[in-house]
Amino acid sequence: MARYIGPVCRQCRREGMKLFLKGERCHTAKCAIEKRNFPPGQHGKDRKPKIVGYGLQLREKQKARHYYQLLEGQFRNLFEKASAMKGITGDNMLNMLERRLDNVIYRMGFGTSRAQSRQLVRHGHIAVNGHRVDIPSFQVRPNDAIEIVEGSKKNPTILHALEATAHAPSPNWLEVDRENLKGRVIGQAKREDLVQIQLNEQLIVELYSK
């Protein structure tokens, strides 16, 4: 399966904000944004382009895509599904992004980053409603029970992640039992619960609707 294997700190620097792609490192002085908050490249420090119109829409889309760590094809397919649903396309899209199983595991604190959480799902450490699920894009629904499978509850990576994310509150639409390594989706996510960064989803809708 195709995936981005380049340096993720470049993505944060390109967008000029923390996208929380490297877990614990993002909360320390070692974060690239703390040391080099300018676009990557030889002339990044001197380049101050004026971004308007299409450029604004593109940057907003890239910001969201990098934040959720999806490739262009994956992101576009998700947008197409969101646009076919009833309701506001932008809200539908963000809701589907948040309800991806890899993102839910991250928001529950079982992984320090979305990349690590995706690996936990891929390696079969996660069960939904009692059934093992190894598809990161799996969409959870209200009342779904999510847990670490019994054989993985002493996994050092998961235990370390729980310790590292102890300070981070879980969103209101998730109920998390960190002691027993399980949780439940208790409702639909509201707009204010969806994204941890500043994001204008309407610009993404405008970009893809051209």
CYANA upper distance limits for C-alpha pairs under 8 A (distance plus 0.5 A):
  3 ARG  CA     71 LEU  CA      7.44
  4 TYR  CA     71 LEU  CA      7.96
  7 PRO  CA     11 GLN  CA      8.21
  8 VAL  CA     12 CYS  CA      7.50
  8 VAL  CA     21 LEU  CA      7.08
  8 VAL  CA     22 LYS  CA      8.06
  9 CYS  CA     13 ARG  CA      6.83
  9 CYS  CA     21 LEU  CA      7.97
  9 CYS  CA     22 LYS  CA      8.36
  9 CYS  CA     31 CYS  CA      8.43
  9 CYS  CA     32 ALA  CA      6.57
 10 ARG  CA     14 ARG  CA      6.51
 10 ARG  CA     39 PRO  CA      8.07
 10 ARG  CA     40 PRO  CA      6.52
 11 GLN  CA     15 GLU  CA      6.88
 11 GLN  CA     66 HIS  CA      7.37
 12 CYS  CA     16 GLY  CA      6.48
 12 CYS  CA     17 MET  CA      6.05
 12 CYS  CA     18 LYS  CA      5.95
 12 CYS  CA     19 LEU  CA      6.18
 12 CYS  CA     32 ALA  CA      8.29
 12 CYS  CA     33 ILE  CA      7.53
 13 ARG  CA     17 MET  CA      7.04
 13 ARG  CA     18 LYS  CA      8.35
 13 ARG  CA     32 ALA  CA      7.61
 13 ARG  CA     33 ILE  CA      6.63
 13 ARG  CA     36 ARG  CA      7.89
 13 ARG  CA     37 ASN  CA      6.31
 13 ARG  CA     38 PHE  CA      6.20
 13 ARG  CA     39 PRO  CA      5.62
 13 ARG  CA     40 PRO  CA      6.88
 14 ARG  CA     38 PHE  CA      7.54
 14 ARG  CA     39 PRO  CA      5.06
 14 ARG  CA     40 PRO  CA      6.85
 15 GLU  CA     39 PRO  CA      8.05
 15 GLU  CA     59 ARG  CA      7.85
 15 GLU  CA     63 LYS  CA      6.84
 16 GLY  CA     33 ILE  CA      7.85
 16 GLY  CA     37 ASN  CA      6.76
 16 GLY  CA     38 PHE  CA      7.02
 16 GLY  CA     39 PRO  CA      7.63
 17 MET  CA     33 ILE  CA      7.24
 17 MET  CA     37 ASN  CA      8.38
 18 LYS  CA     26 CYS  CA      7.77
 18 LYS  CA     33 ILE  CA      7.11
 19 LEU  CA     66 HIS  CA      7.99
 19 LEU  CA     67 TYR  CA      5.81
 19 LEU  CA    197 ILE  CA      7.84
 20 PHE  CA     26 CYS  CA      6.18
 20 PHE  CA     67 TYR  CA      7.88
 20 PHE  CA    113 SER  CA      7.66
 21 LEU  CA     26 CYS  CA      7.84
 21 LEU  CA     67 TYR  CA      7.60
 21 LEU  CA    113 SER  CA      6.57
 21 LEU  CA    114 ARG  CA      7.58
 21 LEU  CA    115 ALA  CA      8.03
 22 LYS  CA     26 CYS  CA      6.43
 22 LYS  CA    112 THR  CA      8.29
 22 LYS  CA    113 SER  CA      6.59
 23 GLY  CA     27 HIS  CA      8.20
 23 GLY  CA    112 THR  CA      5.13
 23 GLY  CA    113 SER  CA      5.06
 24 GLU  CA     28 THR  CA      7.64
 24 GLU  CA    112 THR  CA      7.01
 24 GLU  CA    164 ALA  CA      7.51
 25 ARG  CA     29 ALA  CA      8.38
 25 ARG  CA     30 LYS  CA      6.78
 25 ARG  CA     31 CYS  CA      6.34
 26 CYS  CA     30 LYS  CA      7.86
 26 CYS  CA     31 CYS  CA      5.46
 27 HIS  CA     31 CYS  CA      7.48
 29 ALA  CA     34 GLU  CA      6.62
 29 ALA  CA     35 LYS  CA      8.10
 30 LYS  CA     34 GLU  CA      7.51
 30 LYS  CA     35 LYS  CA      7.76
 31 CYS  CA     35 LYS  CA      7.31
 32 ALA  CA     36 ARG  CA      6.05
 32 ALA  CA     37 ASN  CA      7.44
 33 ILE  CA     37 ASN  CA      5.01
 33 ILE  CA     38 PHE  CA      8.28
 38 PHE  CA     44 GLY  CA      6.55
 38 PHE  CA     45 LYS  CA      6.06
 39 PRO  CA     44 GLY  CA      5.15
 39 PRO  CA     45 LYS  CA      7.14
 39 PRO  CA     47 ARG  CA      8.49
 40 PRO  CA     44 GLY  CA      5.77
 40 PRO  CA     45 LYS  CA      8.47
 43 HIS  CA     47 ARG  CA      6.59
 51 ILE  CA     55 GLY  CA      5.92
 51 ILE  CA     56 LEU  CA      6.42
 52 VAL  CA     56 LEU  CA      5.89
 53 GLY  CA     57 GLN  CA      7.15
 54 TYR  CA     58 LEU  CA      6.55
 54 TYR  CA    207 LEU  CA      7.74
 55 GLY  CA     59 ARG  CA      6.62
 56 LEU  CA     60 GLU  CA      6.72
 56 LEU  CA    203 LEU  CA      7.99
 57 GLN  CA     61 LYS  CA      6.79
 57 GLN  CA    203 LEU  CA      5.41
 57 GLN  CA    204 ILE  CA      6.29
 57 GLN  CA    206 GLU  CA      7.79
 57 GLN  CA    207 LEU  CA      6.19
 58 LEU  CA     62 GLN  CA      6.63
 58 LEU  CA    204 ILE  CA      7.88
 58 LEU  CA    207 LEU  CA      7.49
 59 ARG  CA     63 LYS  CA      6.46
 60 GLU  CA     64 ALA  CA      6.85
 60 GLU  CA    199 LEU  CA      7.39
 60 GLU  CA    200 ASN  CA      7.29
 60 GLU  CA    201 GLU  CA      7.97
 60 GLU  CA    203 LEU  CA      7.15
 60 GLU  CA    204 ILE  CA      6.85
 61 LYS  CA     65 ARG  CA      6.59
 61 LYS  CA    201 GLU  CA      8.42
 61 LYS  CA    203 LEU  CA      8.12
 61 LYS  CA    204 ILE  CA      5.76
 62 GLN  CA     66 HIS  CA      6.46
 63 LYS  CA     67 TYR  CA      6.51
 63 LYS  CA    199 LEU  CA      8.44
 64 ALA  CA     68 TYR  CA      6.79
 64 ALA  CA    199 LEU  CA      7.84
 65 ARG  CA     69 GLN  CA      6.22
 65 ARG  CA     70 LEU  CA      5.87
 65 ARG  CA     71 LEU  CA      7.52
 65 ARG  CA     72 GLU  CA      7.87
 65 ARG  CA     75 PHE  CA      7.08
 66 HIS  CA     70 LEU  CA      6.91
 68 TYR  CA     97 LEU  CA      7.84
 68 TYR  CA    103 ASN  CA      8.13
 68 TYR  CA    114 ARG  CA      7.71
 69 GLN  CA    114 ARG  CA      7.94
 69 GLN  CA    115 ALA  CA      8.06
 70 LEU  CA     74 GLN  CA      6.51
 70 LEU  CA     75 PHE  CA      6.52
 71 LEU  CA     75 PHE  CA      6.71
 72 GLU  CA     76 ARG  CA      6.52
 73 GLY  CA     77 ASN  CA      6.61
 74 GLN  CA     78 LEU  CA      6.79
 75 PHE  CA     79 PHE  CA      6.79
 76 ARG  CA     80 GLU  CA      6.77
 77 ASN  CA     81 LYS  CA      6.92
 78 LEU  CA     82 ALA  CA      6.73
 78 LEU  CA     93 MET  CA      7.44
 78 LEU  CA     96 MET  CA      8.06
 78 LEU  CA     97 LEU  CA      8.47
 79 PHE  CA     83 SER  CA      6.60
 79 PHE  CA     89 THR  CA      8.48
 79 PHE  CA     93 MET  CA      6.38
 80 GLU  CA     84 ALA  CA      6.89
 81 LYS  CA     85 MET  CA      7.16
 82 ALA  CA     89 THR  CA      6.16
 82 ALA  CA     90 GLY  CA      8.23
 82 ALA  CA     92 ASN  CA      5.75
 82 ALA  CA     93 MET  CA      5.59
 82 ALA  CA     96 MET  CA      8.02
 83 SER  CA     89 THR  CA      5.53
 83 SER  CA     92 ASN  CA      8.11
 83 SER  CA     93 MET  CA      8.27
 85 MET  CA     89 THR  CA      7.90
 85 MET  CA     92 ASN  CA      7.88
 87 GLY  CA     91 ASP  CA      8.33
 87 GLY  CA     92 ASN  CA      7.56
 88 ILE  CA     92 ASN  CA      6.65
 89 THR  CA     93 MET  CA      6.56
 89 THR  CA    205 VAL  CA      7.68
 90 GLY  CA     94 LEU  CA      6.84
 90 GLY  CA    201 GLU  CA      5.86
 90 GLY  CA    202 GLN  CA      6.43
 90 GLY  CA    204 ILE  CA      8.29
 90 GLY  CA    205 VAL  CA      6.86
 91 ASP  CA     95 ASN  CA      6.52
 91 ASP  CA    191 ARG  CA      7.49
 91 ASP  CA    201 GLU  CA      8.24
 92 ASN  CA     96 MET  CA      6.67
 93 MET  CA     97 LEU  CA      6.73
 94 LEU  CA     98 GLU  CA      6.66
 94 LEU  CA    194 LEU  CA      7.10
 94 LEU  CA    195 VAL  CA      8.26
 94 LEU  CA    201 GLU  CA      8.29
 95 ASN  CA     99 ARG  CA      6.65
 95 ASN  CA    189 ALA  CA      7.12
 95 ASN  CA    194 LEU  CA      7.30
 96 MET  CA    100 ARG  CA      6.93
 96 MET  CA    139 GLN  CA      7.56
 97 LEU  CA    103 ASN  CA      8.06
 98 GLU  CA    103 ASN  CA      6.44
 98 GLU  CA    104 VAL  CA      7.21
 98 GLU  CA    194 LEU  CA      6.87
 98 GLU  CA    195 VAL  CA      8.42
 99 ARG  CA    103 ASN  CA      7.26
 99 ARG  CA    104 VAL  CA      6.67
 99 ARG  CA    138 PHE  CA      8.44
 99 ARG  CA    139 GLN  CA      5.85
 99 ARG  CA    140 VAL  CA      5.98
 99 ARG  CA    141 ARG  CA      7.98
100 ARG  CA    104 VAL  CA      6.73
100 ARG  CA    136 PRO  CA      7.04
100 ARG  CA    137 SER  CA      5.45
100 ARG  CA    138 PHE  CA      6.00
100 ARG  CA    139 GLN  CA      5.38
100 ARG  CA    140 VAL  CA      7.07
101 LEU  CA    105 ILE  CA      6.70
101 LEU  CA    121 VAL  CA      8.20
101 LEU  CA    135 ILE  CA      8.12
101 LEU  CA    136 PRO  CA      5.82
101 LEU  CA    137 SER  CA      6.43
101 LEU  CA    138 PHE  CA      5.81
101 LEU  CA    139 GLN  CA      6.58
101 LEU  CA    140 VAL  CA      6.85
102 ASP  CA    106 TYR  CA      6.90
102 ASP  CA    114 ARG  CA      6.82
102 ASP  CA    117 SER  CA      5.82
102 ASP  CA    118 ARG  CA      5.27
102 ASP  CA    121 VAL  CA      7.05
102 ASP  CA    136 PRO  CA      5.39
102 ASP  CA    137 SER  CA      7.34
103 ASN  CA    107 ARG  CA      6.61
103 ASN  CA    114 ARG  CA      6.47
103 ASN  CA    117 SER  CA      7.68
103 ASN  CA    118 ARG  CA      8.28
104 VAL  CA    108 MET  CA      6.54
105 ILE  CA    109 GLY  CA      6.98
105 ILE  CA    110 PHE  CA      6.10
105 ILE  CA    111 GLY  CA      6.94
105 ILE  CA    117 SER  CA      6.33
106 TYR  CA    110 PHE  CA      6.37
106 TYR  CA    111 GLY  CA      5.48
106 TYR  CA    112 THR  CA      7.04
106 TYR  CA    113 SER  CA      6.57
106 TYR  CA    114 ARG  CA      6.11
106 TYR  CA    117 SER  CA      6.09
107 ARG  CA    170 SER  CA      6.53
107 ARG  CA    171 PRO  CA      7.66
108 MET  CA    170 SER  CA      6.31
108 MET  CA    174 LEU  CA      8.02
108 MET  CA    176 VAL  CA      6.85
108 MET  CA    183 GLY  CA      8.09
109 GLY  CA    161 ALA  CA      7.08
109 GLY  CA    162 LEU  CA      6.30
109 GLY  CA    165 THR  CA      6.03
109 GLY  CA    166 ALA  CA      8.00
109 GLY  CA    168 ALA  CA      8.07
109 GLY  CA    170 SER  CA      8.05
110 PHE  CA    117 SER  CA      7.54
110 PHE  CA    158 ILE  CA      6.13
110 PHE  CA    159 LEU  CA      8.31
110 PHE  CA    161 ALA  CA      6.14
110 PHE  CA    162 LEU  CA      6.22
110 PHE  CA    181 LEU  CA      8.33
111 GLY  CA    116 GLN  CA      6.13
111 GLY  CA    117 SER  CA      5.26
111 GLY  CA    120 LEU  CA      8.35
111 GLY  CA    157 THR  CA      8.33
111 GLY  CA    158 ILE  CA      6.89
111 GLY  CA    161 ALA  CA      5.65
111 GLY  CA    162 LEU  CA      7.88
112 THR  CA    116 GLN  CA      7.01
112 THR  CA    117 SER  CA      7.77
112 THR  CA    161 ALA  CA      5.79
112 THR  CA    164 ALA  CA      7.52
112 THR  CA    165 THR  CA      7.19
113 SER  CA    117 SER  CA      6.67
114 ARG  CA    118 ARG  CA      6.45
115 ALA  CA    119 GLN  CA      6.86
116 GLN  CA    120 LEU  CA      6.87
117 SER  CA    121 VAL  CA      6.90
118 ARG  CA    122 ARG  CA      6.65
118 ARG  CA    136 PRO  CA      6.18
119 GLN  CA    123 HIS  CA      6.56
120 LEU  CA    124 GLY  CA      7.03
120 LEU  CA    125 HIS  CA      6.03
120 LEU  CA    126 ILE  CA      7.50
121 VAL  CA    125 HIS  CA      6.31
121 VAL  CA    126 ILE  CA      6.09
121 VAL  CA    133 VAL  CA      7.39
121 VAL  CA    134 ASP  CA      5.39
121 VAL  CA    135 ILE  CA      7.03
121 VAL  CA    136 PRO  CA      6.43
122 ARG  CA    134 ASP  CA      5.14
122 ARG  CA    135 ILE  CA      6.80
122 ARG  CA    136 PRO  CA      7.23
123 HIS  CA    134 ASP  CA      7.13
124 GLY  CA    132 ARG  CA      6.96
124 GLY  CA    133 VAL  CA      6.99
124 GLY  CA    134 ASP  CA      5.71
125 HIS  CA    132 ARG  CA      8.02
125 HIS  CA    134 ASP  CA      8.39
125 HIS  CA    148 ILE  CA      6.26
125 HIS  CA    149 VAL  CA      6.08
125 HIS  CA    152 SER  CA      6.47
126 ILE  CA    132 ARG  CA      6.32
126 ILE  CA    133 VAL  CA      6.52
126 ILE  CA    134 ASP  CA      7.65
126 ILE  CA    146 ILE  CA      7.71
126 ILE  CA    147 GLU  CA      6.42
126 ILE  CA    148 ILE  CA      5.32
126 ILE  CA    149 VAL  CA      6.12
127 ALA  CA    131 HIS  CA      5.51
127 ALA  CA    132 ARG  CA      4.52
127 ALA  CA    133 VAL  CA      5.98
127 ALA  CA    146 ILE  CA      6.32
127 ALA  CA    147 GLU  CA      5.93
127 ALA  CA    148 ILE  CA      6.69
127 ALA  CA    149 VAL  CA      6.40
128 VAL  CA    132 ARG  CA      6.79
128 VAL  CA    133 VAL  CA      6.95
128 VAL  CA    144 ASP  CA      7.14
128 VAL  CA    145 ALA  CA      6.11
128 VAL  CA    146 ILE  CA      5.12
128 VAL  CA    147 GLU  CA      7.12
129 ASN  CA    144 ASP  CA      6.53
129 ASN  CA    145 ALA  CA      5.45
129 ASN  CA    146 ILE  CA      6.88
130 GLY  CA    145 ALA  CA      8.17
130 GLY  CA    146 ILE  CA      8.46
132 ARG  CA    149 VAL  CA      8.01
133 VAL  CA    138 PHE  CA      8.44
140 VAL  CA    144 ASP  CA      6.89
140 VAL  CA    185 VAL  CA      8.09
141 ARG  CA    185 VAL  CA      7.16
142 PRO  CA    184 ARG  CA      8.39
142 PRO  CA    185 VAL  CA      5.41
142 PRO  CA    186 ILE  CA      6.01
142 PRO  CA    187 GLY  CA      5.57
142 PRO  CA    188 GLN  CA      7.15
143 ASN  CA    184 ARG  CA      6.62
143 ASN  CA    185 VAL  CA      5.60
143 ASN  CA    186 ILE  CA      6.07
143 ASN  CA    187 GLY  CA      7.79
144 ASP  CA    184 ARG  CA      6.17
144 ASP  CA    185 VAL  CA      5.98
144 ASP  CA    186 ILE  CA      8.49
145 ALA  CA    182 LYS  CA      7.93
145 ALA  CA    183 GLY  CA      6.45
145 ALA  CA    184 ARG  CA      5.00
145 ALA  CA    185 VAL  CA      7.24
146 ILE  CA    182 LYS  CA      6.13
146 ILE  CA    183 GLY  CA      5.74
146 ILE  CA    184 ARG  CA      6.32
146 ILE  CA    185 VAL  CA      8.49
147 GLU  CA    181 LEU  CA      6.36
147 GLU  CA    182 LYS  CA      4.44
147 GLU  CA    183 GLY  CA      6.67
148 ILE  CA    152 SER  CA      6.88
148 ILE  CA    153 LYS  CA      6.66
148 ILE  CA    181 LEU  CA      6.27
148 ILE  CA    182 LYS  CA      6.79
149 VAL  CA    153 LYS  CA      7.14
153 LYS  CA    158 ILE  CA      8.05
153 LYS  CA    159 LEU  CA      8.39
153 LYS  CA    181 LEU  CA      7.66
154 LYS  CA    158 ILE  CA      8.03
154 LYS  CA    159 LEU  CA      7.30
155 ASN  CA    159 LEU  CA      6.80
156 PRO  CA    160 HIS  CA      6.45
157 THR  CA    161 ALA  CA      6.64
158 ILE  CA    162 LEU  CA      6.76
159 LEU  CA    163 GLU  CA      6.97
160 HIS  CA    164 ALA  CA      6.63
161 ALA  CA    165 THR  CA      6.48
162 LEU  CA    166 ALA  CA      6.46
162 LEU  CA    178 ARG  CA      7.91
170 SER  CA    174 LEU  CA      7.09
170 SER  CA    175 GLU  CA      8.10
170 SER  CA    176 VAL  CA      7.70
171 PRO  CA    193 ASP  CA      6.60
172 ASN  CA    189 ALA  CA      8.04
172 ASN  CA    193 ASP  CA      7.46
173 TRP  CA    185 VAL  CA      6.62
173 TRP  CA    186 ILE  CA      5.93
173 TRP  CA    187 GLY  CA      5.68
173 TRP  CA    188 GLN  CA      6.64
173 TRP  CA    189 ALA  CA      5.87
173 TRP  CA    190 LYS  CA      8.44
173 TRP  CA    193 ASP  CA      8.28
174 LEU  CA    183 GLY  CA      7.50
174 LEU  CA    184 ARG  CA      6.37
174 LEU  CA    185 VAL  CA      5.31
174 LEU  CA    186 ILE  CA      6.17
174 LEU  CA    187 GLY  CA      7.96
175 GLU  CA    183 GLY  CA      5.81
175 GLU  CA    184 ARG  CA      5.63
175 GLU  CA    185 VAL  CA      6.84
175 GLU  CA    186 ILE  CA      6.93
176 VAL  CA    181 LEU  CA      8.36
176 VAL  CA    182 LYS  CA      6.69
176 VAL  CA    183 GLY  CA      4.69
176 VAL  CA    184 ARG  CA      7.08
177 ASP  CA    181 LEU  CA      6.40
177 ASP  CA    182 LYS  CA      5.80
177 ASP  CA    183 GLY  CA      6.02
178 ARG  CA    182 LYS  CA      6.99
178 ARG  CA    183 GLY  CA      8.36
189 ALA  CA    193 ASP  CA      6.52
189 ALA  CA    194 LEU  CA      6.84
190 LYS  CA    194 LEU  CA      6.97
191 ARG  CA    195 VAL  CA      8.28
195 VAL  CA    199 LEU  CA      8.01
200 ASN  CA    204 ILE  CA      7.91
201 GLU  CA    205 VAL  CA      6.98
202 GLN  CA    206 GLU  CA      6.71
203 LEU  CA    207 LEU  CA      6.67
204 ILE  CA    208 TYR  CA      6.82
205 VAL  CA    209 SER  CA      6.47
206 GLU  CA    210 LYS  CA      7.08
